[in-house]
Amino acid sequence: MWSLLLFTVASTFLGLADAHAAAWHKSMYCLNGTTGQVNYNTNDAVQPLWMLSQSDYWFHHDNQCDEFPPAEGDVLTLPAGGSFTVEIATNRAFTSLSYDGYYATDWLDGQNHTGSTDTLFDAVLSPEGCITDPNIHTQNETMSSGTAFAIAYKSDIKDVTLDDLVVFTVRYNTPWKRITTYDVPAQMPACPDGGCMCAWVWIPNGCGEPNIYMEGFKCMVTNSTSTTALAAPQPPVWCEEDQSQCVQGAKQIMIWNQQEGNNINVTGLDLSGMQKSPAYNAKCGFKDGAQDDIFGTPNTPSTQTTPSTSSTPPATSSAAGTPYNSGTPTPSTSPAAGTPYNPGTSTPGTSPSTGTPSNPGTSTPGTSPAAGTPYNPGPSTPGASPPTPCTSPGAPPTDTPPSPSSPSNPYPDNASDPNDPGTNPNGRVHHTPSNTTPTTPVAYPVDIPSTSPGKKSCKRRRRAHHKRRGTTF
């Protein structure tokens, strides 16, 4: 029966061709999806944003993600001069925030992809070499466009505007692996007493519909020793051909291919011969790592409100990898700023941000690019021929898999967490989970086609002779 269960789960994974990606942490909005119930198996936050009104794309309002805040006290801790870690995945089910990390691996789709480094083995590829399952809009790690976090010194998500959000950290060549670490500028000032608002953003580098991604987080700067406010952010510009033309200092997040509010437009081809696509990398003036040039002076305009006199979060925070437990709420323990993230028990790889050993799964990870590695948009050899995906998700498992043993738990801390939320991994139709007991997984994600407007299949148009960019859906 156990082997049948594993076969069913594997078959289900192979059917998830529509998956995109989001950053997962207890402090995120929409952790449980949008049903108002605990859902370990949701992908509501990963849906792309394309040709939407400003009110709909802003903090992912098109499916009301912004109306489901994190539980009280769950904040993303940003240690000034340190780093923080989130999990990028196509579904909550593939993170440590579901089933105690039972289905989490090194990779963002819950698969092993054994032997993969820059090229993702055992992935589904388009004829042009784009990875379509998991659908991460790239051919390989080197060509992955980069992701970023921005911060607004306001405590209410409804008060945050484009002029408030300042990009403060960037990680080149992501999304790629599940465990992703970002660096925090050392001069970050403290947040107001009610905390700050953060946003995770990503614009893929082709391989499909030219959309954007944005999700909200409650965040708090800790260990702050500076009172220098952030400068007012300016819209980035395309500057790949001439870095002297890049916008210097604080920059806004990029809004692109929406019905309104776009703050960057590009035409023509980039230096690699592909159609231009805005990205959180050197092409638009963003360096890898902490953005240390975002601060003003006491006499310059700022997006910061009066900061709290204390750098301590208003409520107890926990690290990105603390196992989730939807049982009786008990206080979680706040980690010390800069505490090393320990997300697994496999052979450590190299953390992309600091080189600190990172252990993100149960298979041997490849080597992630070190901070400061020059962005390289050139091609690389695609992976091996992918297996034929299963067209049917298969029946959900009828048995409860055994609780993972201590070594299988990707996090060292087994502290109970009060706020565990989640739903269906791949569709827009939501189902009430059959079981919310923390140690008993609900029926595994099934592939449900999207019916919501604004989520059209990825269909980015490319010139026929540019074979490295193809339609992925």
Number of C-alpha atoms within 10 A of each C-alpha: 9 13 8 12 17 13 14 18 21 16 19 22 25 22 21 29 20 23 24 25 27 28 30 31 26 31 26 27 26 30 31 29 27 23 19 14 16 22 31 34 32 31 31 30 31 25 27 25 26 22 19 18 16 17 12 18 26 24 27 25 17 20 20 18 23 23 16 17 19 23 17 14 19 27 29 27 28 25 24 24 18 18 24 22 25 21 29 26 29 33 31 39 30 29 36 27 29 28 27 26 26 23 19 31 28 29 29 27 31 23 19 20 19 15 14 16 17 22 21 24 19 19 25 24 24 19 13 16 22 26 28 25 26 26 24 29 29 28 28 25 24 23 22 25 29 26 25 26 26 21 29 27 28 25 20 13 19 12 10 20 11 17 16 23 27 28 27 28 25 29 28 33 28 27 27 27 22 27 30 22 20 26 26 22 21 18 20 25 24 32 29 22 18 18 26 26 26 29 24 23 24 27 25 25 26 31 28 25 24 23 25 22 25 25 26 28 30 27 26 28 25 23 22 20 15 12 15 16 25 29 22 21 24 18 17 26 19 23 16 17 11 10 13 10 13 18 18 14 21 23 26 20 28 23 25 22 18 20 12 14 17 13 17 17 15 13 9 9 11 16 12 11 13 20 18 19 23 26 24 30 22 21 25 23 23 27 21 27 25 25 21 16 15 21 23 17 12 12 7 11 13 19 19 22 15 13 19 16 12 16 21 19 25 17 16 16 24 24 28 25 27 27 26 26 24 19 15 9 12 12 14 20 15 15 14 14 18 17 12 15 25 21 28 26 20 19 15 20 19 18 22 27 24 17 13 13 15 24 24 31 31 20 20 20 25 18 14 21 21 17 20 14 12 15 19 15 20 13 13 15 10 18 20 13 11 15 11 10 17 15 13 13 21 18 14 15 19 13 13 13 15 10 14 15 8 12 12 18 24 27 24 16 15 14 15 19 22 19 24 25 27 28 33 29 30 28 22 20 15 19 13 15 18 11 14 20 13 17 20 16 24 25 20 22 25 22 24 17 12 16 11 12 11 19 18 16 14 21 16 16 15 17 10 9 9 12 13 21 26 24 20 28 17
